[in-house]
Amino acid sequence: MATKAELEAELAALKLEMNAPANDPAEADPEPKSGDTRLEAFFADHGLSKDDLEALWSQFSKELGDLPHEKPITLALGAFGLGFLLGRMSK
């Protein structure tokens, strides 16, 4: 169990940290590497590389292309539902 002196010392350190001037926002957001866009930098911050995104996109497009052959009824119902929704929203 912490003693009163240790807790007071920690409280004083936290108060100093809170009263310290805020860091420069430019330091917190480093410049993207040359050739990177802000979107690529965002994905890189979250652990996704350009190769990962390309692999995900190719997998998504392959699965979307296979959908009419694998689940035609689901595709037809989805298309009908989307058309119905768009038609109701346009009124």
C-alpha positions in Angstrom: 0.0 0.0 0.0 1.3 3.4 -0.9 2.1 5.9 1.8 0.7 9.4 2.1 4.1 10.9 1.1 4.3 8.8 -2.1 0.7 9.7 -3.1 1.4 13.4 -2.5 4.6 13.2 -4.5 2.7 11.5 -7.4 -0.1 14.1 -7.2 2.4 17.0 -7.4 4.0 15.4 -10.4 0.7 15.0 -12.1 -0.2 18.6 -11.4 3.0 19.8 -12.9 2.4 17.6 -16.0 -1.1 19.1 -16.4 0.1 22.7 -16.1 3.0 22.1 -18.5 2.5 23.8 -21.9 0.9 21.5 -24.6 3.2 19.9 -27.1 3.5 21.4 -30.5 0.9 19.7 -32.7 3.4 19.6 -35.6 5.6 17.3 -33.5 2.7 14.9 -32.7 1.8 14.5 -36.4 5.0 13.7 -38.3 5.3 14.6 -41.9 4.3 11.7 -44.2 7.1 10.0 -46.1 7.7 11.2 -49.6 5.1 9.9 -52.0 2.6 9.0 -49.2 -0.8 10.6 -49.1 -2.6 11.4 -45.9 -4.8 8.4 -46.4 -1.8 6.1 -46.7 -0.3 7.7 -43.6 -3.5 7.1 -41.7 -3.6 3.4 -42.6 0.1 3.1 -41.8 -0.6 4.5 -38.3 -3.2 1.8 -37.9 -0.9 -1.0 -39.0 -2.0 -1.4 -42.7 0.5 -1.2 -45.5 -0.2 -0.4 -49.1 0.3 -4.1 -49.9 -2.3 -5.1 -47.3 -4.8 -2.7 -48.7 -4.3 -4.0 -52.3 -4.7 -7.6 -51.1 -7.9 -6.7 -49.2 -9.2 -4.9 -52.3 -8.5 -7.8 -54.6 -10.1 -10.2 -52.2 -13.2 -8.0 -51.9 -13.5 -7.6 -55.7 -13.1 -11.3 -56.3 -15.8 -12.2 -53.7 -18.1 -9.5 -55.1 -17.5 -11.0 -58.6 -18.4 -14.5 -57.4 -21.5 -13.4 -55.6 -23.9 -13.8 -58.6 -22.7 -17.3 -59.1 -22.7 -18.4 -55.5 -25.7 -16.6 -54.0 -28.0 -15.4 -56.8 -31.2 -15.0 -54.6 -29.3 -13.0 -52.0 -28.0 -10.7 -54.8 -31.4 -10.3 -56.3 -33.0 -9.5 -53.0 -30.3 -7.0 -52.1 -30.6 -5.3 -55.5 -34.4 -5.1 -55.1 -34.0 -3.7 -51.5 -31.5 -1.1 -52.6 -33.7 0.0 -55.5 -36.7 0.2 -53.2 -34.8 2.3 -50.7 -33.5 4.6 -53.3 -36.9 4.9 -54.8 -38.5 5.8 -51.5 -35.8 8.3 -50.7 -36.2 10.1 -54.0 -39.8 11.0 -53.3 
